[in-house]
Amino acid sequence: MPNLARLVQRGAPRWVTYLVVSVICAAILIPFAWMLSGGLKSRAEIFRLPLSIVPREPNLAENWQNLLQKRPYFLRNLGNSALVAGAYTLGVLFFCSLIGYGFAKHEFPGRGLLFGVVLATMMVPSQATIIPLYLIFRKIGWMNTYWPLIIPGLAQAFGIFFMRQYISTIPTDLLDSARIDGAGEFRIYVRIVLPIIKPALATLGIITFMTSWNSYFWPVIVLTQPKMQTLQVAVTNMAGAIRVPFELIMLACTISLVIPIIIFLLFQRYFIQGLTVGSVKG
């Protein structure tokens, strides 16, 4: 990408810029197009030469039936991912915005030190906490439940930092006026702060949902029963078959890609506002 920027700065012909951008876009989109096409083909057609992106004989109905037959819990796995990602996202938005509001608009002893400790936890790799978390959740009997996928990280450091920075831009006088009118802190948070920070909530929500939806390493450790597994774990297990069902894997991957795209399209306006707010405020 820096080379592309140099081309633009040096006044390269427009067609050269378009050509470079087209090549980059093709390199990114062709694998997704092949995945979508593979989910519509039979296994024989996937490997038929010459290779073709466009299915000659669309086989969607049969592939879908085979997918449900070989993975009877597929719809359950899809629902598991939606439930876990949705609950985790809502929890992160609530706790991170509430804690961020406290750090941004309230003075209390040790605030700076405590916020520094929160930021320091961002430097701890998630892999370092896997074994302690596993031992804790096994001890309290939460294995093969959704709680280990939801509870840890509800007050994540990045979310707190992001919310704190955004809420800091809200005029303090506005909050003081509400206090003078007799509003409590939680009411101020719900009625004033949350409506103002919608772009930040959408941005953090999309990032959190995508992270939870695509998570594999932690779910594969705590979920061993097929009916309790998330979609990513179920799809990966399909690749472990003796005769790998490539057409079914591509169909399942396509389905797993649709929901995040829909979520992003629904909230992209707020997402862009949340990312650009820092560049437009003095």
Backbone as CSV, one residue per row, in Angstrom:
resi,resn,N_x,N_y,N_z,CA_x,CA_y,CA_z,C_x,C_y,C_z
1,MET,0.807,-1.215,0.000,0.000,0.000,0.000,0.843,1.269,0.000
2,PRO,2.029,1.329,0.676,2.864,2.526,0.558,3.294,2.790,-0.866
3,ASN,3.575,1.725,-1.656,3.945,1.918,-3.057,2.809,2.542,-3.847
4,LEU,1.569,2.137,-3.530,0.408,2.715,-4.195,0.302,4.202,-3.853
5,ALA,0.580,4.544,-2.597,0.524,5.944,-2.194,1.577,6.765,-2.933
6,ARG,2.767,6.173,-3.152,3.807,6.901,-3.882,3.398,7.131,-5.322
7,LEU,2.719,6.152,-5.912,2.255,6.322,-7.295,1.316,7.511,-7.403
8,VAL,0.408,7.612,-6.435,-0.549,8.712,-6.466,0.145,10.043,-6.249
9,GLN,1.112,10.085,-5.307,1.794,11.328,-5.003,2.650,11.804,-6.171
10,ARG,3.220,10.887,-6.928,4.081,11.266,-8.053,3.289,11.588,-9.312
11,GLY,1.978,11.554,-9.212,1.160,11.904,-10.362,1.159,10.844,-11.446
12,ALA,1.133,9.571,-11.062,1.098,8.494,-12.035,-0.199,8.560,-12.830
13,PRO,-0.185,8.084,-14.070,-1.426,8.077,-14.869,-2.557,7.392,-14.118
14,ARG,-3.749,7.912,-14.302,-4.891,7.393,-13.548,-5.130,5.920,-13.845
15,TRP,-4.894,5.499,-15.079,-5.161,4.111,-15.424,-4.220,3.164,-14.676
16,VAL,-3.004,3.653,-14.368,-2.073,2.831,-13.605,-2.593,2.617,-12.188
17,THR,-3.100,3.708,-11.588,-3.675,3.604,-10.244,-4.852,2.649,-10.235
18,TYR,-5.748,2.784,-11.226,-6.917,1.898,-11.309,-6.492,0.446,-11.493
19,LEU,-5.440,0.228,-12.292,-4.965,-1.127,-12.539,-4.431,-1.763,-11.257
20,VAL,-3.638,-0.993,-10.517,-3.073,-1.513,-9.270,-4.183,-1.829,-8.272
21,VAL,-5.152,-0.904,-8.126,-6.270,-1.121,-7.203,-7.101,-2.332,-7.625
22,SER,-7.310,-2.494,-8.936,-8.086,-3.630,-9.439,-7.403,-4.955,-9.138
23,VAL,-6.071,-4.989,-9.290,-5.329,-6.215,-9.000,-5.432,-6.565,-7.519
24,ILE,-5.308,-5.554,-6.656,-5.404,-5.795,-5.216,-6.792,-6.297,-4.844
25,CYS,-7.821,-5.654,-5.406,-9.196,-6.074,-5.118,-9.460,-7.490,-5.606
26,ALA,-8.918,-7.820,-6.786,-9.113,-9.171,-7.321,-8.449,-10.211,-6.422
27,ALA,-7.239,-9.902,-5.943,-6.532,-10.836,-5.063,-7.306,-11.081,-3.778
28,ILE,-8.064,-10.064,-3.322,-8.843,-10.212,-2.087,-10.170,-10.918,-2.340
29,LEU,-10.830,-10.592,-3.454,-12.191,-11.066,-3.691,-12.261,-12.451,-4.333
30,ILE,-11.260,-12.835,-5.117,-11.314,-14.122,-5.820,-11.451,-15.301,-4.850
31,PRO,-10.696,-15.361,-3.745,-10.913,-16.490,-2.807,-12.333,-16.551,-2.266
32,PHE,-12.936,-15.379,-1.986,-14.317,-15.380,-1.497,-15.279,-15.836,-2.592
33,ALA,-15.011,-15.407,-3.826,-15.856,-15.842,-4.940,-15.739,-17.352,-5.146
34,TRP,-14.539,-17.891,-5.000,-14.346,-19.336,-5.149,-15.056,-20.098,-4.031
35,MET,-15.029,-19.549,-2.816,-15.738,-20.180,-1.707,-17.233,-20.196,-1.974
36,LEU,-17.791,-19.068,-2.392,-19.217,-18.996,-2.696,-19.579,-19.943,-3.829
37,SER,-18.741,-19.999,-4.851,-18.995,-20.892,-5.980,-18.910,-22.357,-5.561
38,GLY,-17.917,-22.674,-4.707,-17.748,-24.060,-4.265,-18.936,-24.577,-3.486
39,GLY,-19.610,-23.705,-2.747,-20.784,-24.133,-2.005,-21.963,-24.457,-2.888
40,LEU,-21.912,-24.030,-4.157,-22.996,-24.299,-5.104,-22.682,-25.460,-6.033
41,LYS,-21.494,-26.035,-5.918,-21.067,-27.093,-6.832,-21.095,-28.447,-6.154
42,SER,-21.015,-29.482,-6.973,-20.789,-30.824,-6.451,-19.285,-30.995,-6.232
43,ARG,-18.901,-32.036,-5.503,-17.478,-32.245,-5.234,-16.710,-32.502,-6.523
44,ALA,-17.321,-33.221,-7.447,-16.644,-33.514,-8.711,-16.412,-32.242,-9.525
45,GLU,-17.392,-31.345,-9.512,-17.259,-30.121,-10.314,-16.214,-29.181,-9.731
46,ILE,-15.994,-29.226,-8.414,-14.994,-28.355,-7.801,-13.610,-28.629,-8.382
47,PHE,-13.314,-29.915,-8.658,-11.981,-30.289,-9.148,-11.961,-30.531,-10.658
48,ARG,-13.080,-30.244,-11.311,-13.126,-30.457,-12.758,-12.288,-29.408,-13.473
49,LEU,-11.506,-29.844,-14.460,-10.689,-28.934,-15.260,-11.346,-28.683,-16.603
50,PRO,-11.272,-27.464,-17.112,-10.647,-26.288,-16.484,-11.512,-25.740,-15.357
51,LEU,-10.853,-25.140,-14.379,-11.558,-24.597,-13.236,-12.450,-23.439,-13.670
52,SER,-13.586,-23.327,-13.010,-14.534,-22.271,-13.352,-15.174,-21.735,-12.080
53,ILE,-15.256,-20.416,-12.001,-15.901,-19.788,-10.835,-17.409,-19.987,-10.908
54,VAL,-17.974,-19.861,-12.102,-19.421,-19.971,-12.277,-19.821,-21.451,-12.296
55,PRO,-20.712,-21.880,-11.410,-21.135,-23.294,-11.388,-21.860,-23.673,-12.687
56,ARG,-21.467,-24.785,-13.272,-22.146,-25.250,-14.487,-23.482,-25.896,-14.139
57,GLU,-23.513,-26.587,-13.014,-24.751,-27.230,-12.555,-24.924,-26.917,-11.072
58,PRO,-25.593,-25.808,-10.742,-25.777,-25.435,-9.325,-26.391,-26.564,-8.519
59,ASN,-25.800,-26.808,-7.363,-26.178,-27.969,-6.558,-26.502,-27.553,-5.121
60,LEU,-27.087,-26.373,-4.955,-27.285,-25.807,-3.622,-28.217,-26.658,-2.765
61,ALA,-29.362,-27.065,-3.311,-30.348,-27.799,-2.517,-29.765,-29.112,-1.994
62,GLU,-29.078,-29.851,-2.866,-28.507,-31.131,-2.438,-27.388,-30.924,-1.421
63,ASN,-26.558,-29.900,-1.633,-25.486,-29.619,-0.671,-26.049,-29.245,0.694
64,TRP,-27.129,-28.483,0.687,-27.738,-28.073,1.956,-28.311,-29.281,2.697
65,GLN,-28.954,-30.184,1.969,-29.496,-31.391,2.588,-28.383,-32.277,3.133
66,ASN,-27.307,-32.412,2.362,-26.176,-33.220,2.830,-25.518,-32.595,4.058
67,LEU,-25.462,-31.270,4.077,-24.863,-30.585,5.223,-25.661,-30.860,6.495
68,LEU,-26.982,-30.759,6.398,-27.823,-31.011,7.570,-27.816,-32.488,7.957
69,GLN,-27.605,-33.358,6.972,-27.587,-34.791,7.250,-26.279,-35.205,7.934
70,LYS,-25.165,-34.679,7.449,-23.873,-35.056,8.013,-23.536,-34.249,9.265
71,ARG,-24.110,-33.056,9.371,-23.912,-32.234,10.569,-25.284,-31.909,11.146
72,PRO,-25.920,-32.862,11.838,-27.290,-32.656,12.321,-27.427,-31.485,13.285
73,TYR,-26.323,-31.063,13.882,-26.372,-29.942,14.817,-25.940,-28.630,14.165
74,PHE,-25.903,-28.584,12.837,-25.388,-27.390,12.174,-26.204,-26.149,12.526
75,LEU,-27.517,-26.251,12.443,-28.358,-25.097,12.782,-28.211,-24.738,14.254
76,ARG,-28.040,-25.738,15.104,-27.797,-25.486,16.526,-26.460,-24.771,16.697
77,ASN,-25.443,-25.223,15.958,-24.138,-24.569,16.031,-24.212,-23.121,15.566
78,LEU,-24.988,-22.890,14.511,-25.182,-21.526,14.019,-25.863,-20.665,15.081
79,GLY,-26.884,-21.224,15.722,-27.558,-20.497,16.797,-26.660,-20.273,17.998
80,ASN,-25.790,-21.251,18.296,-24.840,-21.082,19.399,-23.930,-19.884,19.165
81,SER,-23.401,-19.775,17.947,-22.514,-18.652,17.622,-23.247,-17.327,17.735
82,ALA,-24.481,-17.290,17.225,-25.253,-16.048,17.287,-25.560,-15.671,18.739
83,LEU,-25.919,-16.667,19.549,-26.231,-16.407,20.955,-25.006,-15.912,21.715
84,VAL,-23.901,-16.613,21.557,-22.684,-16.251,22.288,-22.170,-14.884,21.848
85,ALA,-22.077,-14.673,20.524,-21.556,-13.397,20.018,-22.480,-12.243,20.400
86,GLY,-23.799,-12.462,20.324,-24.739,-11.411,20.670,-24.691,-11.061,22.143
87,ALA,-24.713,-12.085,23.013,-24.678,-11.831,24.456,-23.359,-11.203,24.874
88,TYR,-22.268,-11.698,24.305,-20.952,-11.151,24.643,-20.840,-9.691,24.208
89,THR,-21.350,-9.378,23.025,-21.287,-8.007,22.519,-22.102,-7.060,23.390
90,LEU,-23.315,-7.448,23.738,-24.148,-6.598,24.589,-23.498,-6.380,25.959
91,GLY,-22.917,-7.437,26.510,-22.248,-7.306,27.801,-21.048,-6.371,27.733
92,VAL,-20.260,-6.504,26.688,-19.090,-5.634,26.521,-19.521,-4.182,26.368
93,LEU,-20.556,-3.931,25.575,-21.016,-2.554,25.378,-21.494,-1.940,26.690
94,PHE,-22.204,-2.715,27.491,-22.723,-2.176,28.758,-21.591,-1.894,29.742
95,PHE,-20.774,-2.892,30.026,-19.755,-2.733,31.053,-18.658,-1.753,30.626
96,CYS,-18.221,-1.842,29.376,-17.141,-0.954,28.930,-17.597,0.500,28.872
97,SER,-18.825,0.738,28.418,-19.316,2.118,28.381,-19.540,2.659,29.787
98,LEU,-20.030,1.825,30.702,-20.259,2.263,32.071,-18.938,2.567,32.775
99,ILE,-17.966,1.678,32.620,-16.662,1.903,33.237,-15.950,3.086,32.571
100,GLY,-16.062,3.174,31.244,-15.467,4.301,30.548,-16.056,5.626,30.988
101,TYR,-17.353,5.634,31.268,-18.009,6.841,31.782,-17.442,7.214,33.141
102,GLY,-17.201,6.224,33.982,-16.624,6.501,35.294,-15.229,7.089,35.193
103,PHE,-14.392,6.513,34.314,-13.031,7.030,34.153,-13.016,8.416,33.500
104,ALA,-13.960,8.673,32.621,-13.942,9.923,31.865,-14.514,11.101,32.633
105,LYS,-15.551,10.864,33.436,-16.298,11.989,34.007,-16.374,11.990,35.528
106,HIS,-15.620,11.153,36.188,-15.669,11.135,37.650,-14.258,11.161,38.216
107,GLU,-14.072,11.964,39.231,-12.806,12.042,39.945,-12.876,11.155,41.180
108,PHE,-11.872,10.295,41.356,-11.793,9.464,42.550,-10.333,9.113,42.791
109,PRO,-9.967,8.844,44.022,-8.565,8.565,44.350,-8.024,7.375,43.562
110,GLY,-6.848,7.551,42.984,-6.196,6.470,42.248,-6.748,6.240,40.854
111,ARG,-7.517,7.207,40.326,-8.115,7.003,39.009,-7.053,6.779,37.941
112,GLY,-6.028,7.637,37.942,-4.981,7.506,36.932,-4.227,6.197,37.041
113,LEU,-3.916,5.799,38.271,-3.193,4.534,38.475,-4.038,3.354,38.035
114,LEU,-5.301,3.362,38.414,-6.186,2.253,38.045,-6.371,2.176,36.533
115,PHE,-6.502,3.329,35.879,-6.638,3.323,34.420,-5.359,2.814,33.763
116,GLY,-4.207,3.151,34.358,-2.947,2.625,33.840,-2.858,1.118,33.965
117,VAL,-3.368,0.564,35.074,-3.380,-0.888,35.258,-4.272,-1.542,34.205
118,VAL,-5.429,-0.907,33.937,-6.336,-1.438,32.908,-5.634,-1.477,31.551
119,LEU,-4.933,-0.397,31.200,-4.223,-0.356,29.922,-3.084,-1.376,29.892
120,ALA,-2.458,-1.600,31.039,-1.344,-2.549,31.080,-1.805,-3.974,30.764
121,THR,-3.051,-4.294,31.093,-3.549,-5.642,30.807,-3.640,-5.921,29.308
122,MET,-3.628,-4.857,28.490,-3.666,-5.055,27.043,-2.388,-5.698,26.539
123,MET,-1.319,-5.602,27.317,-0.034,-6.179,26.904,0.081,-7.656,27.268
124,VAL,-0.890,-8.175,28.020,-0.863,-9.596,28.396,-1.505,-10.412,27.276
125,PRO,-0.779,-11.308,26.628,-1.379,-12.114,25.556,-2.486,-13.007,26.080
126,SER,-3.533,-13.141,25.291,-4.683,-13.945,25.731,-4.298,-15.400,25.987
127,GLN,-3.288,-15.899,25.266,-2.876,-17.296,25.449,-2.343,-17.553,26.859
128,ALA,-1.836,-16.490,27.515,-1.277,-16.659,28.861,-2.361,-16.937,29.897
129,THR,-3.598,-16.606,29.581,-4.690,-16.798,30.546,-5.511,-18.054,30.260
130,ILE,-5.189,-18.772,29.214,-5.989,-19.932,28.824,-6.017,-20.996,29.925
131,ILE,-4.856,-21.391,30.418,-4.791,-22.462,31.415,-5.468,-22.061,32.727
132,PRO,-5.184,-20.865,33.291,-5.909,-20.487,34.521,-7.420,-20.443,34.327
133,LEU,-7.872,-19.883,33.207,-9.315,-19.822,32.967,-9.909,-21.221,32.842
134,TYR,-9.205,-22.099,32.158,-9.701,-23.471,31.993,-9.838,-24.160,33.352
135,LEU,-8.838,-24.011,34.211,-8.886,-24.644,35.532,-10.017,-24.068,36.379
136,ILE,-10.223,-22.757,36.282,-11.288,-22.121,37.066,-12.659,-22.611,36.617
137,PHE,-12.901,-22.596,35.309,-14.225,-22.963,34.808,-14.500,-24.465,34.964
138,ARG,-13.446,-25.279,34.895,-13.656,-26.710,35.153,-13.991,-26.941,36.615
139,LYS,-13.378,-26.157,37.499,-13.613,-26.317,38.937,-15.051,-25.955,39.299
140,ILE,-15.597,-24.918,38.664,-16.955,-24.490,39.017,-18.018,-25.159,38.139
141,GLY,-17.603,-26.068,37.255,-18.553,-26.841,36.472,-19.156,-26.115,35.281
142,TRP,-18.403,-25.222,34.681,-18.916,-24.463,33.542,-18.444,-24.999,32.194
143,MET,-17.762,-26.133,32.181,-17.343,-26.710,30.903,-18.585,-27.146,30.116
144,ASN,-18.521,-27.016,28.800,-19.643,-27.306,27.907,-20.861,-26.446,28.221
145,THR,-20.593,-25.222,28.648,-21.631,-24.197,28.760,-21.126,-22.960,28.021
146,TYR,-22.027,-21.987,27.838,-21.646,-20.782,27.102,-21.001,-19.727,27.988
147,TRP,-21.052,-19.909,29.312,-20.526,-18.882,30.213,-19.044,-18.598,30.010
148,PRO,-18.196,-19.618,29.806,-16.772,-19.297,29.600,-16.512,-18.463,28.344
149,LEU,-17.439,-18.487,27.392,-17.264,-17.694,26.180,-17.788,-16.273,26.333
150,ILE,-18.574,-16.033,27.390,-19.215,-14.728,27.564,-18.598,-13.931,28.708
151,ILE,-18.401,-14.585,29.865,-17.977,-13.862,31.066,-16.588,-13.234,30.930
152,PRO,-15.540,-13.996,30.554,-14.214,-13.368,30.456,-14.200,-12.283,29.368
153,GLY,-13.648,-11.166,29.692,-13.509,-10.116,28.691,-14.670,-9.163,28.599
154,LEU,-15.682,-9.291,29.470,-16.794,-8.350,29.410,-16.329,-6.926,29.694
155,ALA,-15.324,-6.797,30.559,-14.742,-5.480,30.841,-13.348,-5.420,30.222
156,GLN,-13.290,-5.601,28.924,-12.006,-5.649,28.237,-11.336,-4.281,28.216
157,ALA,-9.997,-4.292,28.257,-9.236,-3.055,28.372,-9.417,-2.152,27.158
158,PHE,-9.410,-2.743,25.969,-9.551,-1.915,24.770,-10.897,-1.210,24.757
159,GLY,-11.971,-1.939,25.113,-13.295,-1.335,25.122,-13.401,-0.206,26.135
160,ILE,-12.814,-0.404,27.314,-12.837,0.647,28.329,-12.077,1.875,27.846
161,PHE,-10.900,1.645,27.282,-10.098,2.761,26.765,-10.834,3.496,25.652
162,PHE,-11.407,2.746,24.729,-12.110,3.354,23.599,-13.298,4.186,24.071
163,MET,-14.080,3.645,24.991,-15.235,4.369,25.510,-14.820,5.582,26.337
164,ARG,-13.792,5.434,27.123,-13.317,6.543,27.931,-12.893,7.705,27.046
165,GLN,-12.171,7.417,25.976,-11.724,8.483,25.080,-12.907,9.162,24.402
166,TYR,-13.906,8.422,24.017,-15.068,8.993,23.336,-15.934,9.793,24.296
167,ILE,-16.176,9.243,25.475,-17.026,9.933,26.444,-16.356,11.206,26.951
168,SER,-15.035,11.254,26.911,-14.329,12.458,27.339,-14.682,13.669,26.490
169,THR,-15.167,13.444,25.268,-15.515,14.555,24.381,-16.877,15.162,24.713
170,ILE,-17.661,14.513,25.583,-18.967,15.053,25.975,-18.756,16.231,26.933
171,PRO,-19.367,17.376,26.680,-19.192,18.520,27.585,-19.639,18.186,29.009
172,THR,-18.769,18.476,29.976,-19.100,18.215,31.373,-20.272,19.073,31.837
173,ASP,-20.391,20.283,31.272,-21.494,21.173,31.655,-22.850,20.538,31.377
174,LEU,-22.922,19.743,30.308,-24.184,19.074,29.979,-24.573,18.100,31.079
175,LEU,-23.603,17.370,31.592,-23.875,16.403,32.659,-24.179,17.118,33.978
176,ASP,-23.466,18.219,34.224,-23.722,18.979,35.450,-25.139,19.559,35.452
177,SER,-25.609,19.963,34.279,-26.980,20.486,34.195,-27.990,19.418,34.562
178,ALA,-27.749,18.191,34.130,-28.649,17.093,34.478,-28.605,16.810,35.976
179,ARG,-27.421,16.912,36.580,-27.315,16.692,38.022,-28.072,17.768,38.796
180,ILE,-27.989,19.005,38.325,-28.703,20.093,38.977,-30.213,19.858,38.919
181,ASP,-30.665,19.259,37.817,-32.092,18.961,37.664,-32.527,17.750,38.477
182,GLY,-31.588,17.125,39.184,-31.935,16.022,40.065,-31.729,14.634,39.479
183,ALA,-31.115,14.531,38.311,-30.890,13.217,37.690,-29.751,12.488,38.391
184,GLY,-29.942,11.195,38.642,-28.886,10.372,39.221,-27.856,9.988,38.177
185,GLU,-26.747,9.422,38.645,-25.657,9.096,37.714,-26.067,8.041,36.692
186,PHE,-26.787,7.021,37.125,-27.175,5.974,36.177,-28.177,6.513,35.163
187,ARG,-29.066,7.403,35.616,-30.018,8.001,34.683,-29.289,8.880,33.669
188,ILE,-28.278,9.620,34.123,-27.476,10.431,33.200,-26.791,9.532,32.179
189,TYR,-26.275,8.415,32.664,-25.599,7.459,31.770,-26.559,6.917,30.713
190,VAL,-27.770,6.563,31.139,-28.725,5.956,30.204,-29.365,6.986,29.281
191,ARG,-29.777,8.127,29.822,-30.564,9.098,29.064,-29.719,10.104,28.288
192,ILE,-28.489,10.341,28.705,-27.674,11.360,28.045,-26.446,10.754,27.372
193,VAL,-25.672,9.980,28.135,-24.401,9.484,27.615,-24.606,8.469,26.491
194,LEU,-25.440,7.467,26.718,-25.615,6.416,25.710,-26.109,6.945,24.364
195,PRO,-27.120,7.833,24.307,-27.530,8.351,22.995,-26.427,9.111,22.269
196,ILE,-25.564,9.807,23.013,-24.507,10.586,22.370,-23.420,9.686,21.796
197,ILE,-23.148,8.564,22.456,-22.020,7.720,22.043,-22.456,6.563,21.143
198,LYS,-23.579,6.702,20.459,-24.031,5.637,19.557,-22.975,5.237,18.529
199,PRO,-22.280,6.199,17.882,-21.240,5.780,16.925,-20.148,4.930,17.566
200,ALA,-19.731,5.303,18.782,-18.697,4.523,19.465,-19.220,3.143,19.838
201,LEU,-20.480,3.066,20.276,-21.075,1.772,20.613,-21.144,0.874,19.387
202,ALA,-21.529,1.450,18.241,-21.610,0.657,17.010,-20.229,0.161,16.589
203,THR,-19.222,1.029,16.705,-17.863,0.634,16.332,-17.352,-0.495,17.215
204,LEU,-17.449,-0.302,18.525,-16.992,-1.341,19.450,-17.836,-2.599,19.323
205,GLY,-19.149,-2.434,19.077,-20.021,-3.589,18.937,-19.652,-4.446,17.736
206,ILE,-19.372,-3.810,16.606,-19.006,-4.565,15.404,-17.683,-5.295,15.616
207,ILE,-16.700,-4.598,16.178,-15.398,-5.230,16.418,-15.539,-6.414,17.379
208,THR,-16.314,-6.222,18.435,-16.496,-7.279,19.427,-17.261,-8.459,18.848
209,PHE,-18.314,-8.176,18.090,-19.110,-9.256,17.496,-18.260,-10.079,16.537
210,MET,-17.480,-9.401,15.686,-16.630,-10.125,14.737,-15.618,-10.997,15.468
211,THR,-15.025,-10.450,16.520,-14.028,-11.209,17.275,-14.641,-12.459,17.900
212,SER,-15.806,-12.289,18.523,-16.465,-13.434,19.155,-16.960,-14.434,18.115
213,TRP,-17.522,-13.942,17.028,-18.066,-14.821,15.994,-16.976,-15.698,15.373
214,ASN,-15.798,-15.122,15.162,-14.708,-15.848,14.509,-13.801,-16.582,15.484
215,SER,-14.101,-16.510,16.778,-13.244,-17.155,17.772,-13.264,-18.672,17.601
216,TYR,-12.093,-19.279,17.708,-12.000,-20.734,17.558,-11.235,-21.396,18.705
217,PHE,-10.084,-20.828,19.064,-9.179,-21.510,19.991,-9.827,-21.766,21.351
218,TRP,-10.442,-20.744,21.964,-11.059,-20.906,23.274,-12.320,-21.771,23.219
219,PRO,-13.218,-21.569,22.231,-14.397,-22.445,22.160,-14.061,-23.920,21.971
220,VAL,-13.018,-24.218,21.201,-12.696,-25.633,20.966,-12.169,-26.290,22.243
221,ILE,-11.697,-25.494,23.200,-11.200,-26.038,24.464,-12.339,-26.317,25.435
222,VAL,-13.286,-25.376,25.540,-14.326,-25.489,26.576,-15.586,-26.189,26.083
223,LEU,-15.757,-26.330,24.766,-16.956,-26.981,24.220,-16.556,-28.270,23.513
224,THR,-16.887,-29.396,24.102,-16.530,-30.689,23.514,-17.745,-31.433,22.972
225,GLN,-18.937,-31.103,23.428,-20.144,-31.758,22.927,-20.548,-31.138,21.591
226,PRO,-20.809,-31.949,20.551,-21.122,-31.404,19.223,-22.281,-30.423,19.218
227,LYS,-23.313,-30.666,20.018,-24.480,-29.787,19.995,-24.208,-28.448,20.677
228,MET,-23.165,-28.370,21.480,-22.838,-27.133,22.180,-21.801,-26.303,21.432
229,GLN,-21.190,-26.856,20.410,-20.099,-26.165,19.733,-20.601,-24.972,18.923
230,THR,-19.715,-24.006,18.743,-20.027,-22.860,17.898,-19.780,-23.234,16.435
231,LEU,-20.200,-22.355,15.549,-20.135,-22.661,14.123,-18.698,-22.858,13.651
232,GLN,-17.780,-22.034,14.133,-16.388,-22.131,13.664,-15.778,-23.482,14.045
233,VAL,-16.081,-23.956,15.241,-15.563,-25.255,15.673,-16.192,-26.376,14.852
234,ALA,-17.492,-26.288,14.604,-18.186,-27.323,13.834,-17.655,-27.409,12.413
235,VAL,-17.421,-26.258,11.787,-16.908,-26.251,10.411,-15.507,-26.840,10.367
236,THR,-14.681,-26.503,11.335,-13.318,-27.038,11.374,-13.332,-28.547,11.553
237,ASN,-14.244,-29.051,12.361,-14.332,-30.498,12.565,-14.721,-31.225,11.284
238,MET,-15.446,-30.544,10.400,-15.804,-31.167,9.126,-14.573,-31.452,8.290
239,ALA,-13.551,-30.627,8.435,-12.326,-30.822,7.647,-11.511,-32.007,8.139
240,GLY,-11.862,-32.553,9.306,-11.124,-33.686,9.838,-11.633,-35.026,9.355
241,ALA,-12.625,-35.022,8.482,-13.166,-36.285,7.969,-12.169,-36.961,7.036
242,ILE,-12.320,-38.276,6.916,-11.418,-39.022,6.027,-11.589,-38.563,4.587
243,ARG,-12.819,-38.384,4.171,-13.096,-37.850,2.841,-13.636,-36.440,3.032
244,VAL,-12.780,-35.471,2.853,-13.127,-34.090,3.186,-14.248,-33.593,2.273
245,PRO,-15.394,-33.187,2.829,-16.511,-32.673,2.011,-16.298,-31.193,1.677
246,PHE,-15.470,-30.929,0.681,-15.104,-29.551,0.365,-16.323,-28.695,0.036
247,GLU,-17.271,-29.272,-0.694,-18.445,-28.485,-1.081,-19.279,-28.092,0.136
248,LEU,-19.366,-28.988,1.131,-20.123,-28.686,2.336,-19.384,-27.671,3.213
249,ILE,-18.066,-27.788,3.276,-17.269,-26.831,4.051,-17.401,-25.431,3.455
250,MET,-17.350,-25.331,2.125,-17.476,-24.021,1.483,-18.862,-23.437,1.684
251,LEU,-19.886,-24.283,1.662,-21.241,-23.796,1.910,-21.377,-23.313,3.346
252,ALA,-20.828,-24.072,4.281,-20.900,-23.669,5.689,-20.114,-22.377,5.926
253,CYS,-18.954,-22.253,5.291,-18.155,-21.026,5.436,-18.886,-19.826,4.849
254,THR,-19.586,-20.033,3.743,-20.360,-18.943,3.140,-21.453,-18.474,4.090
255,ILE,-22.143,-19.436,4.698,-23.199,-19.083,5.653,-22.610,-18.348,6.851
256,SER,-21.443,-18.797,7.320,-20.819,-18.146,8.476,-20.353,-16.736,8.153
257,LEU,-20.188,-16.443,6.865,-19.739,-15.113,6.453,-20.896,-14.140,6.269
258,VAL,-22.082,-14.667,6.037,-23.231,-13.814,5.718,-23.638,-12.955,6.909
259,ILE,-23.736,-13.550,8.097,-24.222,-12.812,9.268,-23.314,-11.639,9.636
260,PRO,-21.976,-11.799,9.721,-21.139,-10.625,10.003,-21.276,-9.522,8.953
261,ILE,-21.444,-9.907,7.686,-21.616,-8.901,6.638,-22.911,-8.126,6.852
262,ILE,-23.976,-8.835,7.190,-25.258,-8.163,7.446,-25.135,-7.208,8.630
263,ILE,-24.474,-7.658,9.704,-24.285,-6.802,10.881,-23.513,-5.543,10.506
264,PHE,-22.473,-5.710,9.718,-21.664,-4.552,9.327,-22.466,-3.591,8.457
265,LEU,-23.222,-4.113,7.509,-23.999,-3.247,6.626,-25.064,-2.470,7.401
266,LEU,-25.638,-3.087,8.425,-26.666,-2.409,9.214,-26.096,-1.255,10.029
267,PHE,-24.849,-1.402,10.484,-24.279,-0.403,11.398,-23.076,0.320,10.812
268,GLN,-22.854,0.217,9.490,-21.653,0.807,8.921,-21.624,2.326,9.045
269,ARG,-22.793,2.975,9.008,-22.818,4.435,9.120,-22.278,4.873,10.480
270,TYR,-22.755,4.225,11.542,-22.258,4.545,12.875,-20.807,4.104,13.049
271,PHE,-20.447,3.001,12.401,-19.083,2.488,12.490,-18.093,3.508,11.942
272,ILE,-18.394,4.071,10.788,-17.515,5.069,10.173,-17.456,6.330,11.033
273,GLN,-18.593,6.748,11.584,-18.603,7.914,12.469,-17.741,7.676,13.695
274,GLY,-17.817,6.481,14.251,-17.032,6.181,15.437,-15.547,6.172,15.170
275,LEU,-15.141,5.732,13.971,-13.723,5.694,13.644,-13.159,7.069,13.316
276,THR,-13.991,7.952,12.782,-13.508,9.269,12.319,-13.746,10.382,13.319
277,VAL,-14.382,10.105,14.450,-14.708,11.196,15.388,-13.452,11.901,15.877
278,GLY,-12.373,11.156,16.067,-11.161,11.776,16.573,-10.514,12.732,15.592
279,SER,-10.802,12.580,14.300,-10.173,13.424,13.302,-10.950,14.699,13.029
280,VAL,-12.194,14.780,13.512,-12.994,15.956,13.228,-13.231,16.826,14.456
281,LYS,-12.820,16.330,15.633,-12.986,17.142,16.840,-11.685,17.891,17.091
282,GLY,-11.861,19.185,17.468,-10.698,20.020,17.650,-9.773,19.496,18.709
